């Protein structure tokens, strides 16, 4: 599992969730650009316990990247040519 990159925290209130995110904590390799605007995919998780500042949620950068199609094809081929019997 990759290291988690935390970039903020948030509080839930009767008006909704309020998140504070540090954009400088998001590495360039985890952002994308579309029509001149930068985007990042973030994960929001519930904290087990409320912290000292009353935060109820944490925000982290989604670092998941799909495998290349060549790697997926190679893995599928290896599964099909295996001598191991499933029973």
C-alpha positions as CSV (number, residue, x, y, z in Angstrom):
1,X,0.0,0.0,0.0
2,X,1.3,3.4,-0.9
3,X,1.9,6.2,1.6
4,X,-1.1,8.3,2.3
5,X,-0.7,12.0,1.5
6,X,-2.8,14.0,3.9
7,X,-3.7,17.5,2.7
8,X,-6.4,18.7,5.0
9,X,-9.2,18.2,7.6
10,X,-12.8,19.1,8.0
11,X,-15.8,19.5,10.3
12,X,-19.3,18.5,9.8
13,X,-22.0,20.9,10.9
14,X,-25.7,21.4,10.6
15,X,-25.0,23.4,7.3
16,X,-22.9,20.6,5.7
17,X,-19.2,19.6,5.7
18,X,-16.5,22.3,5.7
19,X,-13.1,21.2,4.5
20,X,-9.8,23.0,4.6
21,X,-7.3,21.8,2.1
22,X,-3.6,22.8,1.6
23,X,-3.1,22.8,-2.2
24,X,0.7,23.0,-1.7
25,X,0.6,19.5,-0.1
26,X,-0.8,17.9,-3.4
27,X,2.2,16.8,-5.5
28,X,2.1,17.7,-9.2
29,X,2.1,14.0,-10.3
30,X,-1.3,13.6,-8.6
31,X,-3.0,16.5,-10.5
32,X,-4.3,16.8,-14.0
33,X,-5.2,19.6,-16.3
34,X,-8.3,20.0,-18.4
35,X,-9.1,23.1,-20.4
36,X,-6.6,25.2,-18.5
37,X,-7.8,24.2,-15.0
38,X,-6.0,21.9,-12.5
39,X,-7.8,19.1,-10.8
40,X,-7.0,16.6,-8.1
41,X,-9.0,13.6,-6.8
42,X,-9.3,13.6,-3.0
43,X,-10.5,11.0,-0.5
44,X,-12.5,12.2,2.5
45,X,-12.6,9.9,5.6
46,X,-14.2,10.0,8.9
47,X,-11.9,10.3,11.9
48,X,-12.3,7.7,14.7
49,X,-12.2,10.4,17.3
50,X,-12.8,14.1,17.0
51,X,-9.5,16.0,17.3
52,X,-8.6,18.9,19.5
53,X,-9.8,21.4,17.0
54,X,-13.2,19.7,16.5
55,X,-12.3,18.1,13.1
56,X,-14.4,15.1,12.2
57,X,-12.9,14.2,8.8
58,X,-9.5,13.9,7.1
59,X,-8.7,14.7,3.5
60,X,-6.0,12.8,1.5
61,X,-4.8,12.7,-2.1
62,X,-6.1,9.8,-4.2
63,X,-2.8,8.2,-5.4
64,X,-4.4,5.3,-7.2
65,X,-3.2,4.9,-10.8
66,X,-4.5,2.2,-13.2
67,X,-2.1,-0.4,-14.5
68,X,-1.0,-0.1,-18.0
69,X,-3.0,-2.2,-20.5
70,X,0.2,-4.1,-21.4
71,X,0.7,-5.2,-17.8
72,X,-2.9,-6.3,-17.5
73,X,-2.7,-8.3,-20.7
74,X,0.6,-9.9,-19.4
75,X,-1.0,-10.8,-16.1
76,X,-4.1,-12.3,-17.8
77,X,-1.8,-14.4,-20.1
78,X,0.2,-15.7,-17.0
79,X,-3.0,-16.8,-15.3
80,X,-4.1,-18.7,-18.5
81,X,-0.8,-20.5,-18.9
82,X,-0.4,-21.5,-15.3
83,X,0.0,-25.3,-14.6
84,X,-1.7,-25.0,-11.2
85,X,-5.1,-26.7,-11.2
86,X,-7.9,-24.8,-9.4
87,X,-9.1,-28.0,-7.6
